[in-house]
């Protein structure tokens, strides 16, 4: 069985904010519905001036981790994304909203 594939890039049907912590559920639903592109940002930085009280975007590394755990091939290097999130946090001088770069990657023993 071929792995399911999710790609990151130009948003087509799924521009994902994490307001009220629903962005990841929306991303997973979009991927399961066949969305080929999901929009995210490293560390979850950003927001939207058109969404009242938007709290930021979903973190690319968190999304890749979620998709990988659900059997998708996110097509990105999760460890590299974590490293970029650490770098970005240092450059900006404050913590980022994303979670994975703080908690670290976790793989179940024997998992690919």
Number of C-alpha atoms within 10 A of each C-alpha: 3 6 10 15 17 23 18 17 10 13 15 11 12 19 16 22 26 21 16 9 13 12 21 20 14 16 25 19 13 17 20 15 9 12 18 18 20 22 21 30 21 24 28 23 20 17 19 12 8 7 11 9 11 15 18 24 26 30 30 26 30 24 27 24 22 17 21 21 15 12 12 20 17 22 12 16 11 21 15 11 20 24 13 16 27 17 12 17 18 12 9 9 9 9 14 20 20 23 16 22 23 14 9 10 13 9 10 7 6 5 6 6
